[in-house]
Amino acid sequence: MHPFASYVLRSYYNATGWNEDNLYANLTRSSSAILDFNVPRGLHLSISKSPNPLFSTSYSMNAMPSLNGSVGYIFTSCELDIKNSGDVRFKDMIERFKLYSQPRRPEGKEEWLAGQRVDSRDYLLYGRLYLPSGRLDALYSTRISPTVQALVAAISDPRSSLTGELRARGENVSNIMFSLQHDIGKWCTEYTWSAEDGMWGVRVLHNFGRLGNAAESSEDSSSSVRPRPKRVDEEDATGGGLKGRVSAGAEFYISAKEKSAGVSTGIRFTTLSDSSTLSSPTQSSSSSRGPPSQPPTTITALFNPMMGHVSAAYAAKVSRDLSLCSRFDFNVYSYDSEWTMGAEWWMRRALSQPISDNGTVLSRNNDPGYLQQESLHSKSDIRGVVKTRISTNNTVSLLWEGRLKQMLVSLGVVSDLSSRSKPIKAIGLELSYFSTG
């Protein structure tokens, strides 16, 4: 379950037109949603409030195994459409498997005053204080231009909470990190600097093929120039294969304090949705009634040559409510390997009429081919989602996330099959409630 602060941050990105999925750090997001979900530990309670579209507060408490809590505040320069926990779209609060939209060049918001464009620089301020430790987390995000975003993240922890050994070595968990992200759709680069260890890092991601630009596609269709031969890396695939797009990226970082460096590279293949391959509204409406032409699939591979770590993952949506994923990790130096499998199953309540994924009821009249859609704002057929994973290290995790009245609930357990004395490693319950107005 996304914390309330993450929900507000994603809403801010949507409002400002920033595509966070076009970052190299999120290359394996689809497979990680199935295999790397977080199971709550102990009892966690969270209450949040948005008195107006610009300001939000959040209070959380961990009651077990130890008592602690935190207080957070969020302020944005633009109005956000924040929903109540009982009305928010459930899939917006879950890290789930999905096919992300085609990368586009960010355009930013357009604001006009007296016939002149007066675009303002949007920003977000976030701070959270943890009690009783006194640790303070802060985040500042701003759009320098439609394609450039800057972030400043800071952690401040009192030295009184450090142990004597850490204090003797002069170490401190307090840190500040600067990040500059440049996204033009086809290319996305990120530059970071961390003050604690003097680390400099560069990440880059390149998307092969065309961008998702409606204006460009209409231009191509109206042009009288003979189309050029298509390249292999474009969306059209050979018969019998999957049709999709390829993204490749790499990262490099060096630490002046630790006198060390690191590098990694990755590649991702994602199938195209049916809406991306259709050219007419008639085809789009007819295809929505039947199964997809190809299973939604994401294939990723990561390689760290310095550590010798190789990771390959395959995730696919095999039915409307079931997604499966498998990942293999291997180290070329130690020959250590791990195989992890996971599943994501959406639970739905029975309805008298079929319902689409965007929350609309689909019904046929007596006239064949006529499709009537009625929007459902307060009702949803989704009751919850069950996630499970098992790996060759004998660890099994099970998580259920759903809605209980006006609250969002997460219940999970982690088990170790190789331990007879302590088969249950962790069990937890998380309750989240937030409101607006």
Secondary structure as UniProt FT lines:
FT   HELIX           4..16
FT   HELIX           20..22
FT   HELIX           24..26
FT   TURN            27..28
FT   HELIX           29..35
FT   STRAND          42..52
FT   TURN            53..54
FT   STRAND          55..64
FT   STRAND          68..76
FT   TURN            85..87
FT   HELIX           90..93
FT   STRAND          112..113
FT   TURN            114..115
FT   STRAND          116..117
FT   STRAND          123..131
FT   TURN            132..133
FT   STRAND          136..145
FT   TURN            146..147
FT   STRAND          148..156
FT   HELIX           159..161
FT   HELIX           164..168
FT   TURN            169..170
FT   STRAND          175..183
FT   STRAND          187..194
FT   TURN            195..198
FT   STRAND          199..207
FT   HELIX           214..222
FT   TURN            232..233
FT   TURN            239..240
FT   STRAND          244..255
FT   TURN            256..259
FT   STRAND          260..271
FT   HELIX           274..277
FT   HELIX           281..287
FT   TURN            288..289
FT   STRAND          297..304
FT   TURN            305..308
FT   STRAND          309..317
FT   STRAND          322..331
FT   TURN            332..334
FT   STRAND          337..348
FT   TURN            357..358
FT   STRAND          360..364
FT   TURN            368..369
FT   STRAND          371..375
FT   STRAND          382..391
FT   TURN            392..393
FT   STRAND          395..404
FT   TURN            405..406
FT   STRAND          407..416
FT   TURN            417..418
FT   STRAND          424..436
//
